[in-house]
Amino acid sequence: MGISILPADPGNRLCEVLSVIPVFAPTLMPMRLAMGGVPAWEAALSVLLVLIMIPALVWLSGRIYRNAVIHSGARVKLADALRPA
């Protein structure tokens, strides 16, 4: 999306929204910043949301890993992996 749509239409609303969402921000926001015209509050919000998402993902992946290791050898359902140990 960033390579195909953003250069042709830098003001694309979908790209603006996706560049603030933590999953897409590390790719889209730097491209938008390089093209210019990004308000400082959008860039700051993007960085803040990514920084908030990092501990949440570390916690989630740790929980899944811990519960999946307990059940080694068998297939573990996601619901079982997310259940408190």
C-alpha positions, 0 to 999 in steps of 0.5 A, spaced: 500 500 500 505 504 501 509 503 495 503 503 490 498 508 493 502 513 497 507 516 492 501 517 487 496 520 492 500 523 498 493 525 501 490 519 501 485 518 507 486 511 508 494 511 508 493 517 513 489 513 518 493 506 517 500 510 518 497 511 525 495 504 527 501 501 530 501 495 525 502 499 519 506 505 522 513 503 522 512 502 514 507 508 512 509 513 517 516 514 515 514 514 508 509 520 509 514 523 513 519 523 508 514 526 503 512 531 508 506 535 510 505 530 516 502 534 522 507 533 528 501 531 532 500 525 527 507 523 528 507 523 535 501 519 536 504 514 531 510 513 535 506 513 542 501 508 540 507 503 537 511 504 544 504 502 548 503 496 543 510 493 544 509 491 552 502 489 550 505 484 544 511 482 549 506 480 554 501 476 549 507 472 546 510 470 553 503 468 555 502 464 549 509 461 549 509 459 556 502 455 555 504 452 549 511 449 552 507 446 557 503 442 552 509 440 548 508 434 543 500 436 542 497 441 538 495 447 542 488 451 541 489 459 541 484 459 547 488 454 551 494 458 550 491 464 552 488 461 558 492 463 565 497 458 567 
